[in-house]
Amino acid sequence: MSELAEHRIKRLNMRSMRRGIKEMDLILPAFAKVHLAGMDDADLALYEEMLNESDHDLYLWVSEQAQPPDRYARFITLIREQLAGGVRPA
């Protein structure tokens, strides 16, 4: 039996909050709160895959100190735009 979408989103929200470094503890939950509910199954799977990456790598990508892998580039761009624009969760 597959996981219900609402349960998956809740789980991914929690995974976004419980990170290894404080910077990502602040960045990812704000992004997740704004974007997860609007993602389709493929995007949720890709976001979950991205969450398996090292927090240090994620931070380097978000802070533009390193180039993200192509498969995550869209999410990293959205995160950067949200940070730059001061987009706050609803």
C-alpha atoms as one frame of an Amber mdcrd trajectory, in Angstrom:
protein
   0.000   0.000   0.000   1.400   3.401  -0.933   1.707   6.269   1.481  -1.107
   8.822   1.496  -0.067  12.157  -0.007  -0.904  14.078   3.172   1.224  11.684
   5.253   4.103  11.921   2.798   3.979  15.714   2.862   3.888  15.737   6.660
   6.864  13.353   6.795   8.854  15.447   4.311   8.042  18.594   6.296   9.473
  16.918   9.400  12.566  15.747   7.500  13.036  19.324   6.307  13.075  20.536
   9.928  15.372  17.961  11.467  18.636  18.599   9.672  22.276  18.377  10.662
  23.203  22.055  10.521  21.257  25.042  11.811  21.285  26.896   8.483  19.410
  24.090   6.769  17.100  23.777   9.794  16.001  27.322   8.971  16.046  27.227
   5.170  14.345  23.944   4.283  11.248  24.129   6.526  10.303  27.512   5.057
  10.678  26.130   1.533   8.770  22.946   2.388   5.886  24.832   3.961   5.438
  26.969   0.841   6.025  24.336  -1.848   5.400  20.733  -0.770   1.607  20.761
  -0.940   1.751  21.834  -4.591   4.218  19.172  -5.693   3.236  16.118  -7.695
   4.481  12.608  -6.863   7.587  12.926  -9.047   8.596  16.219  -7.409   7.973
  14.818  -3.930  10.177  11.825  -4.752  12.927  14.091  -6.061  12.675  16.379
  -3.021  12.927  13.347  -0.760  15.993  12.206  -2.689  17.518  15.665  -2.234
  16.891  15.454   1.518  19.165  12.396   1.574  22.074  14.584   0.499  24.557
  15.970   3.016  23.481  19.205   4.703  26.901  20.623   3.942  26.393  19.938
   0.232  22.882  21.394   0.342  24.177  24.532   2.018  26.973  24.930  -0.540
  24.402  24.643  -3.346  21.923  27.055  -1.783  24.635  29.593  -0.945  26.015
  29.358  -4.510  29.402  28.144  -3.293  29.021  24.993  -5.404  26.964  23.959
  -8.414  24.072  21.612  -7.541  23.546  18.399  -9.493  21.286  19.032 -12.477
  18.477  16.918 -11.021  18.188  19.267  -7.992  18.874  22.552  -9.791  15.193
  23.551 -10.005  14.636  23.073  -6.260  17.861  24.858  -5.370  16.873  27.770
  -7.614  13.449  27.967  -5.936  15.070  27.897  -2.492  17.506  30.671  -3.484
  14.679  32.776  -4.920  12.623  32.307  -1.780  15.567  33.374   0.383  16.354
  36.373  -1.812  12.761  37.498  -1.974  12.052  37.011   1.668   9.086  34.765
   0.853   7.533  33.744   4.133   5.358  30.707   4.749   1.642  31.387   4.726
